[in-house]
Amino acid sequence: MTQEDAPACERHDAAVPMQLRTLHSDSSQPDKVVGLYECPECGYERRLPIRTEDAA
């Protein structure tokens, strides 16, 4: 995951990239990983699924 892959915060007019804080998995869906993103400017948090396939 690079800075370019990070989602933009929905609370700003200009694109403010959010920062990945933590990763979470669900025991009922072990192949699904969710990232907790936080906006460095306003602190807004957002959870988004993260692709776990290998790119190689």
C-alpha positions as CSV (number, residue, x, y, z in Angstrom):
1,M,0.0,0.0,0.0
2,T,1.5,3.3,-1.1
3,Q,0.5,6.9,-0.3
4,E,-1.1,7.0,-3.8
5,D,-3.3,4.1,-3.0
6,A,-4.7,5.7,0.2
7,P,-8.2,7.1,0.0
8,A,-8.9,10.8,0.2
9,C,-10.8,12.3,3.1
10,E,-14.4,13.0,2.2
11,R,-14.6,16.0,4.5
12,H,-12.2,18.3,2.5
13,D,-12.7,20.0,-0.8
14,A,-9.1,19.4,-1.8
15,A,-7.8,15.8,-1.9
16,V,-6.3,15.1,1.5
17,P,-4.8,11.5,1.6
18,M,-5.8,9.5,4.7
19,Q,-3.1,7.5,6.5
20,L,-3.4,3.8,7.3
21,R,-3.5,3.3,11.1
22,T,-4.3,-0.4,11.7
23,L,-5.3,-3.6,9.9
24,H,-8.1,-5.8,11.2
25,S,-9.4,-9.2,10.2
26,D,-12.7,-10.9,11.0
27,S,-12.7,-14.4,12.4
28,S,-15.9,-15.2,10.3
29,Q,-14.1,-13.9,7.1
30,P,-10.4,-14.8,7.6
31,D,-9.6,-13.9,4.0
32,K,-10.9,-10.3,4.3
33,V,-8.7,-7.6,5.8
34,V,-10.0,-4.1,6.7
35,G,-7.8,-1.1,7.0
36,L,-8.6,1.7,9.5
37,Y,-7.6,5.0,7.8
38,E,-7.4,8.4,9.6
39,C,-7.2,11.9,8.1
40,P,-4.1,13.7,9.4
41,E,-5.9,17.1,9.3
42,C,-9.3,16.4,10.9
43,G,-9.0,13.0,12.5
44,Y,-11.9,11.5,10.5
45,E,-11.7,7.7,10.5
46,R,-12.8,5.3,7.7
47,R,-12.7,1.5,7.4
48,L,-12.1,0.1,3.9
49,P,-11.3,-3.5,2.7
50,I,-7.7,-4.1,1.7
51,R,-6.8,-6.5,-1.1
52,T,-4.6,-9.3,0.2
53,E,-3.7,-11.0,-3.1
54,D,0.0,-11.1,-3.9
55,A,0.9,-8.9,-6.9
56,A,3.9,-11.1,-7.8
